Amino acid sequence: MGTLADEVIRLKGKISGVIPRFMAEIEWEHKAVDEMVYTTTMAERKQLLVEGVDAVVTLPGGTGTMEELFEVLSNKKLGLFTAPVIIVNSNGFYDPLINLLESMASNNFLRDEHLKMYTVVNSPAEVCNAIRFSASWEKAHAVGMAAIH
């Protein structure tokens, strides 16, 4: 996230961040971010990160990134989040995850339709078009197919 923030700042863009206070206290915040929102917990941070967004874009990352992505996918499966979810699979980083999700569907832990909750692209240059052309995800439809039998 720091590299992305650095590039936005270098290009004179506007960037905001959301960070729990305990992370700021150990100096994990990016000091050059225009607007920093402080939360008490990671759960509160995750909630704020998706409020009112047009899409969620997941870049390669670690366990925190995986936790955030799976929370969004779980909420989308239940119809609690309906915006596009884009997974940027740079250099095949997410190939194992994509295979896992497909395995979940083939083993009846997800429906095949749930594989449409996200779009995979191979580079950041493809993100805007992926958002633009993402399939709609309706809350009523999601709730109706959320249970696996």
PATI-470010 format. One record per residue (C-alpha): y negated, x, z negated. Coordinates in Angstrom, 1 decimal, m for minus. Each point is the difference from the previous one (the first is absolute). Example, Ala and Ser with C-alpha at 12.3 -4.5 7.8 and 13.67 -1.06 7.14 Angstrom:
REM residues 2
SITE        y        x        z
SITE      4.5     12.3     m7.8
SITE     m3.4      1.4      0.7
//
This chain:
REM residues 149
SITE        y        x        z
SITE      0.0      0.0      0.0
SITE     m2.3      2.9     m0.7
SITE      0.3      1.3      3.6
SITE     m0.8     m3.4      1.4
SITE     m3.0     m0.4     m2.4
SITE     m1.2      3.5      1.0
SITE      0.1     m0.9      3.7
SITE     m1.8     m3.4     m0.5
SITE     m2.7      1.9     m1.9
SITE     m0.2      2.7      2.6
SITE     m0.5     m2.6      2.7
SITE     m2.8     m1.7     m2.1
SITE      2.1     m3.1     m0.6
SITE      0.0     m2.1     m3.2
SITE      2.9      0.2     m2.3
SITE      0.9     m1.6     m3.3
SITE      2.8      0.7     m2.4
SITE      1.9     m1.7     m2.8
SITE      1.4      2.1     m2.8
SITE      1.2     m0.5     m3.5
SITE     m2.2      1.5     m2.7
SITE      2.8      2.3     m1.3
SITE      0.2      1.6      3.5
SITE     m3.7      0.5      0.1
SITE      0.1      1.6     m3.4
SITE      2.3      2.7      1.2
SITE     m2.2      0.5      3.0
SITE      2.2     m1.6      2.7
SITE     m2.9     m1.9      1.5
SITE     m1.8      1.1      3.2
SITE     m3.5      0.8     m1.1
SITE     m1.6     m0.6      3.4
SITE      1.2     m3.6      0.4
SITE     m2.9     m2.4      0.4
SITE      1.2     m2.7     m2.3
SITE      2.7      0.5     m2.6
SITE      1.5     m3.0     m1.8
SITE      1.7      0.8     m3.3
SITE      2.9     m2.0     m1.3
SITE      2.0      0.0     m3.2
SITE      3.5      0.0      1.5
SITE      1.8      0.9      3.2
SITE      1.0     m3.7      0.3
SITE     m3.7     m1.0      0.0
SITE     m0.7      2.8      2.6
SITE      2.7     m1.3      2.3
SITE     m1.3     m3.6     m0.3
SITE     m3.6      1.1      0.9
SITE      1.2      2.1      2.9
SITE      1.3     m3.1      1.9
SITE     m2.5     m2.6     m1.0
SITE     m1.8     m1.3      3.0
SITE      1.3      2.6      2.4
SITE      0.5     m0.5      3.7
SITE      3.1      2.2      0.0
SITE      2.0      2.5     m1.9
SITE      0.6      3.3      1.7
SITE      2.6      2.4     m1.6
SITE     m0.2      3.6      0.9
SITE      2.7      2.6     m1.0
SITE     m0.1      0.4     m3.8
SITE      2.0      0.3     m3.2
SITE      1.3     m2.3     m2.6
SITE     m3.3     m1.7     m0.6
SITE     m0.3     m0.8      3.7
SITE      3.5     m1.4      0.0
SITE     m0.7     m2.2     m3.1
SITE     m3.1     m1.4      1.6
SITE      1.7     m0.6      3.3
SITE      3.0     m1.8     m1.6
SITE     m2.2     m2.1     m2.2
SITE     m2.0     m1.1      3.1
SITE      3.3     m0.7      1.9
SITE      1.4     m2.0     m3.0
SITE     m3.1     m2.0     m0.2
SITE      0.0     m0.6      3.8
SITE      3.6     m1.1     m0.2
SITE     m1.0     m2.6     m2.6
SITE     m3.1     m1.1      2.0
SITE     m2.4      1.4     m2.7
SITE     m1.4      2.5      2.6
SITE     m0.4     m0.9      3.6
SITE     m2.0      2.8      1.7
SITE      1.5      2.5      2.4
SITE      1.9      3.0     m1.5
SITE      0.0      3.1      2.2
SITE      2.3      2.9     m0.7
SITE     m1.3      3.3      1.6
SITE      3.3      1.8      0.8
SITE     m1.6      3.4      0.8
SITE      2.6      2.6      1.1
SITE      2.8     m2.5     m1.0
SITE     m1.0      0.2     m3.7
SITE      1.1     m3.6     m0.6
SITE      3.1      0.0      2.2
SITE      2.3     m0.1     m3.1
SITE     m2.0     m2.8     m1.5
SITE      0.1     m2.0      3.2
SITE      3.8      0.5      0.1
SITE      0.2     m1.1     m3.6
SITE     m1.9     m3.2      0.7
SITE      2.2     m0.7      3.0
SITE      3.1      0.6     m2.2
SITE     m1.4     m2.4     m2.5
SITE     m0.1     m2.7      2.7
SITE      3.4      0.8      1.4
SITE      1.5     m0.2     m3.5
SITE     m1.8     m3.3     m0.6
SITE     m2.4      1.2     m2.7
SITE     m2.8     m0.9      2.5
SITE     m0.1     m2.4      2.9
SITE     m0.5      1.4      3.5
SITE     m3.3     m1.9      0.0
SITE     m1.2      2.2     m3.0
SITE      0.1      3.0      2.3
SITE     m3.0     m1.6      1.7
SITE     m2.1      0.3     m3.3
SITE     m1.1      3.4      1.2
SITE     m0.8      1.9      3.2
SITE      0.9      3.7      0.5
SITE     m2.2      2.3      2.0
SITE      0.4      3.7      0.7
SITE     m3.6      1.1     m0.4
SITE     m3.3     m1.0     m1.6
SITE     m1.4     m0.6      3.5
SITE      2.3     m3.1      0.3
SITE     m1.1     m1.7     m3.2
SITE     m2.9     m2.2      1.2
SITE      2.1     m1.4      2.9
SITE      2.9     m0.6     m2.4
SITE     m2.2     m1.9     m2.3
SITE     m1.5     m2.0      2.9
SITE      3.4     m1.0      1.4
SITE      2.0     m0.4     m3.2
SITE      2.0     m3.2     m0.3
SITE     m1.5     m2.6     m2.3
SITE      1.7     m0.5     m3.3
SITE     m0.5     m3.5     m1.5
SITE      0.4     m0.6     m3.7
SITE      2.0     m3.2      0.4
SITE      2.4      1.5      2.5
SITE      0.5      3.1     m2.2
SITE      0.8     m2.0     m3.1
SITE      2.5     m2.1      1.9
SITE      2.0      3.1      1.1
SITE     m0.5      2.2     m3.1
SITE      3.3     m0.8     m1.6
SITE      3.1      1.8      1.3
SITE      3.2     m2.0     m0.1
//
